[in-house]
Amino acid sequence: MTLRFGTDGVRGAANTELTPELALALGRAAARTLGPGPWLVGRDTRISGPLLHAAFAAGLASEGATAVDLGVIPTPGVAYLAAADQVPGAMISASHNPFADNGIKLFATGGLKLDDATERRIEAELAAIEAEGIPGSERRPGGTLVGAMRSAPDAWERYAHHMEDAVLEGRRLAGLRVVVDCAHGAASYVAPRVLAHLGVAVTVLHADPDGSNINDRCGSNHTEVLQTAVLARGADAGLAFDGDADRVVAVDATGEVVDG
């Protein structure tokens, strides 16, 4: 394994650096360290997402954990749902990196960031799994103790409702004109729906993911198209997300990027 587990999990070129084998091993190490869950596992729109998601989930199940497939969902959505359900979680994403990269970020029970001690325990388990070699079966459960995999098709809707409720506390957005750049990423399904439900007149850019166009000359790292669109449409504001929607850049009505 050429990649090591660190502060944000692992990240690298998908299938060459961040391999299915490493994803499976990390799933096993995560289950050994943080317990059987159930684990909530989301991903962004990269072509390698389903591959690495399946491998990581298989690693969880191999250690007796339950893996719950959240599908395509923003990273904050995984954290929110893990907090709401008081379970651990993982996100398959390389954030604002190009589509050929991918990563696996872990959340402790309750959607919390891993502390240093837990990171070291996961690193130690990864090393132990690597040392076991291919068999590595002596510590794995069998029979009815093997972990399960299931889907949660309502996951992104739960997160969307949470966002709508949070915004609606004390304010209305009806009548605002907003341009939103989804970076062909995880915000593509959630952001337009949430804004529309809040009464915003939404113009949507870059919300047609094909697996390889995530972050490609769009999103929070490339706000030029958004700035132009805000001016052209006479919008009140613009929002540009990155690939996993854990960061957003705002543009005001004059087309200028807003700091902070």
C-alpha positions as CSV (number, residue, x, y, z in Angstrom):
1,M,0.0,0.0,0.0
2,T,1.6,3.2,-1.1
3,L,-0.9,5.5,0.5
4,R,-1.2,6.0,4.3
5,F,-4.2,6.9,6.4
6,G,-4.0,10.5,7.6
7,T,-6.1,13.5,8.8
8,D,-8.6,13.3,6.0
9,G,-8.3,9.6,5.4
10,V,-6.7,8.6,2.2
11,R,-6.6,10.4,-1.1
12,G,-4.8,9.6,-4.4
13,A,-5.2,8.6,-8.0
14,A,-8.1,6.2,-8.1
15,N,-7.3,2.5,-8.9
16,T,-3.6,3.1,-9.1
17,E,-2.7,4.7,-5.8
18,L,-6.1,4.4,-4.0
19,T,-6.8,0.9,-5.1
20,P,-9.8,-1.3,-4.4
21,E,-7.5,-3.5,-2.3
22,L,-6.6,-0.5,-0.1
23,A,-10.3,0.6,0.1
24,L,-11.2,-2.9,1.3
25,A,-8.4,-3.0,3.9
26,L,-9.4,0.5,5.2
27,G,-13.0,-0.7,5.5
28,R,-11.8,-3.7,7.6
29,A,-9.6,-1.4,9.7
30,A,-12.4,1.1,10.2
31,A,-14.8,-1.6,11.4
32,R,-12.3,-3.1,13.7
33,T,-11.5,0.3,15.2
34,L,-14.9,2.1,15.3
35,G,-17.2,-0.9,15.6
36,P,-20.0,-2.5,13.5
37,G,-22.1,0.6,13.0
38,P,-24.2,0.6,10.9
39,W,-21.9,2.6,8.8
40,L,-23.3,5.3,6.5
41,V,-21.2,5.5,3.3
42,G,-21.7,8.2,0.7
43,R,-19.9,9.3,-2.5
44,D,-19.6,12.1,-5.0
45,T,-20.0,11.7,-8.8
46,R,-16.6,10.4,-9.8
47,I,-16.4,7.5,-12.2
48,S,-14.4,5.6,-9.6
49,G,-16.9,6.2,-6.8
50,P,-19.0,3.1,-7.1
51,L,-15.8,0.9,-7.4
52,L,-14.2,2.3,-4.2
53,H,-17.5,2.5,-2.4
54,A,-18.1,-1.2,-3.1
55,A,-14.6,-2.2,-2.0
56,F,-14.8,-0.1,1.2
57,A,-18.3,-1.5,2.0
58,A,-17.1,-5.0,1.4
59,G,-14.3,-4.4,3.9
60,L,-16.8,-3.3,6.5
61,A,-19.0,-6.3,5.9
62,S,-16.0,-8.6,6.1
63,E,-15.5,-7.5,9.7
64,G,-19.2,-8.0,10.6
65,A,-20.3,-4.4,10.1
66,T,-23.4,-3.2,8.3
67,A,-22.7,-0.8,5.4
68,V,-25.5,1.5,4.4
69,D,-25.2,3.0,0.9
70,L,-26.3,6.7,0.9
71,G,-25.6,7.1,-2.8
72,V,-24.4,10.4,-4.2
73,I,-24.6,13.0,-1.3
74,P,-22.6,15.9,-0.1
75,T,-19.9,15.3,2.5
76,P,-21.8,17.5,5.1
77,G,-24.8,15.2,4.4
78,V,-22.9,12.2,5.6
79,A,-21.8,14.1,8.7
80,Y,-25.3,15.3,9.4
81,L,-26.9,11.8,9.0
82,A,-24.2,10.2,11.1
83,A,-25.0,12.7,13.8
84,A,-28.7,12.3,13.5
85,D,-28.5,8.5,13.7
86,Q,-25.5,8.4,16.1
87,V,-23.4,6.1,13.9
88,P,-20.0,6.3,12.1
89,G,-19.7,7.2,8.4
90,A,-17.5,7.5,5.4
91,M,-17.4,9.6,2.3
92,I,-15.8,8.5,-1.0
93,S,-14.5,11.7,-2.5
94,A,-11.5,13.8,-3.4
95,S,-13.3,17.1,-2.8
96,H,-12.0,19.7,-5.3
97,N,-9.4,17.5,-6.9
98,P,-9.7,16.4,-10.6
99,F,-11.9,13.4,-11.4
100,A,-9.1,10.9,-11.7
101,D,-8.4,11.3,-8.0
102,N,-10.5,9.9,-5.2
103,G,-10.4,9.5,-1.4
104,I,-12.0,8.0,1.6
105,K,-12.8,10.2,4.6
106,L,-14.0,8.7,7.9
107,F,-16.3,10.1,10.5
108,A,-16.5,8.8,14.1
109,T,-19.9,8.0,15.7
110,G,-22.1,11.0,15.6
111,G,-20.4,12.5,12.4
112,L,-17.4,13.7,14.4
113,K,-13.8,14.2,13.2
114,L,-11.5,11.4,14.2
115,D,-9.1,12.3,17.0
116,D,-5.4,11.6,16.8
117,A,-5.6,8.5,18.9
118,T,-8.3,6.9,16.7
119,E,-6.3,7.7,13.6
120,R,-3.3,5.9,15.0
121,R,-5.4,2.9,15.9
122,I,-6.7,2.7,12.3
123,E,-3.2,3.0,11.0
124,A,-2.1,0.1,13.3
125,E,-5.1,-2.0,12.1
126,L,-4.2,-1.2,8.4
127,A,-0.6,-2.4,9.1
128,A,-1.9,-5.6,10.8
129,I,-4.2,-6.3,7.9
130,E,-1.4,-5.8,5.4
131,A,0.8,-8.2,7.4
132,E,-1.9,-10.9,7.4
133,G,-1.5,-11.4,3.7
134,I,-4.2,-12.7,1.4
135,P,-5.8,-15.3,3.8
136,G,-6.2,-13.1,6.8
137,S,-9.2,-15.1,7.9
138,E,-8.4,-15.9,11.5
139,R,-10.0,-12.7,12.8
140,R,-13.0,-12.5,10.4
141,P,-16.5,-13.5,11.3
142,G,-18.4,-16.2,9.4
143,G,-21.9,-17.4,9.0
144,T,-24.6,-15.1,10.3
145,L,-21.9,-12.8,11.8
146,V,-20.9,-11.6,8.3
147,G,-21.9,-8.0,7.9
148,A,-24.8,-6.8,5.7
149,M,-25.1,-4.2,2.9
150,R,-28.2,-2.2,2.3
151,S,-29.2,1.1,0.7
152,A,-30.9,4.2,2.0
153,P,-32.6,5.8,-1.0
154,D,-34.1,8.5,1.2
155,A,-30.7,9.8,2.5
156,W,-30.3,12.8,0.3
157,E,-34.0,13.8,0.9
158,R,-33.4,13.6,4.6
159,Y,-30.4,15.9,4.3
160,A,-32.4,18.3,1.9
161,H,-35.2,18.6,4.5
162,H,-32.7,19.3,7.2
163,M,-31.2,22.1,5.1
164,E,-34.6,23.6,4.3
165,D,-35.7,23.6,7.9
166,A,-32.4,25.2,9.0
167,V,-32.8,28.0,6.5
168,L,-36.5,28.6,7.2
169,E,-35.8,29.3,10.8
170,G,-36.6,33.0,10.9
171,R,-36.1,33.9,7.2
172,R,-37.7,33.6,3.8
173,L,-35.8,33.5,0.5
174,A,-38.8,33.9,-1.8
175,G,-38.1,36.3,-4.7
176,L,-34.4,36.0,-4.6
177,R,-32.6,35.2,-7.9
178,V,-29.6,32.9,-7.4
179,V,-27.3,31.2,-9.8
180,V,-25.8,28.0,-8.4
181,D,-22.8,26.1,-9.9
182,C,-22.9,22.5,-8.8
183,A,-19.5,21.5,-10.2
184,H,-21.1,18.4,-11.7
185,G,-20.7,17.0,-8.2
186,A,-22.6,16.0,-5.2
187,A,-24.5,19.2,-5.0
188,S,-26.1,18.6,-8.3
189,Y,-29.2,16.8,-6.9
190,V,-29.5,18.6,-3.5
191,A,-28.7,22.3,-4.0
192,P,-31.2,23.1,-6.8
193,R,-34.0,21.3,-5.0
194,V,-33.4,23.0,-1.6
195,L,-33.2,26.5,-3.1
196,A,-36.3,25.9,-5.2
197,H,-38.3,24.7,-2.2
198,L,-37.2,27.8,-0.4
199,G,-38.9,29.9,-3.1
200,V,-35.6,31.0,-4.8
201,A,-35.6,31.6,-8.6
202,V,-32.7,29.3,-9.4
203,T,-30.5,29.2,-12.4
204,V,-28.5,26.0,-12.4
205,L,-25.0,25.5,-13.9
206,H,-22.9,22.4,-14.2
207,A,-25.3,19.9,-12.7
208,D,-25.0,17.1,-15.3
209,P,-22.4,14.7,-13.9
210,D,-21.0,12.1,-16.2
211,G,-18.3,10.7,-13.9
212,S,-15.4,12.6,-15.4
213,N,-16.6,16.3,-15.6
214,I,-16.6,16.9,-11.8
215,N,-14.7,20.1,-11.0
216,D,-13.8,20.5,-14.7
217,R,-13.5,24.3,-15.2
218,C,-16.4,24.8,-12.9
219,G,-17.3,25.0,-9.3
220,S,-15.6,26.7,-6.4
221,N,-12.1,26.6,-8.0
222,H,-13.4,28.2,-11.3
223,T,-15.9,31.0,-10.5
224,E,-15.5,32.9,-13.8
225,V,-18.6,31.3,-15.5
226,L,-20.7,31.9,-12.3
227,Q,-19.6,35.5,-12.1
228,T,-20.6,36.1,-15.7
229,A,-23.9,34.3,-15.3
230,V,-24.8,36.4,-12.2
231,L,-24.3,39.6,-14.2
232,A,-26.0,38.3,-17.4
233,R,-29.1,37.2,-15.5
234,G,-29.3,40.1,-13.1
235,A,-29.2,37.7,-10.2
236,D,-29.0,38.7,-6.6
237,A,-26.2,36.2,-5.8
238,G,-24.3,33.2,-7.0
239,L,-23.1,30.0,-5.2
240,A,-20.3,27.7,-6.4
241,F,-19.7,24.4,-4.8
242,D,-16.8,22.0,-5.1
243,G,-17.1,18.3,-6.0
244,D,-18.4,17.0,-2.6
245,A,-20.1,20.2,-1.6
246,D,-18.1,20.7,1.6
247,R,-17.1,24.2,0.5
248,V,-18.9,27.0,-1.3
249,V,-17.8,30.3,-2.8
250,A,-20.4,33.2,-2.9
251,V,-20.7,35.9,-5.6
252,D,-22.6,39.1,-5.0
253,A,-25.0,40.9,-7.4
254,T,-22.0,42.8,-9.0
255,G,-20.3,39.6,-9.9
256,E,-17.6,39.9,-7.2
257,V,-16.5,37.0,-5.1
258,V,-17.5,37.6,-1.4
259,D,-14.7,36.8,1.1
260,G,-15.5,34.8,4.2
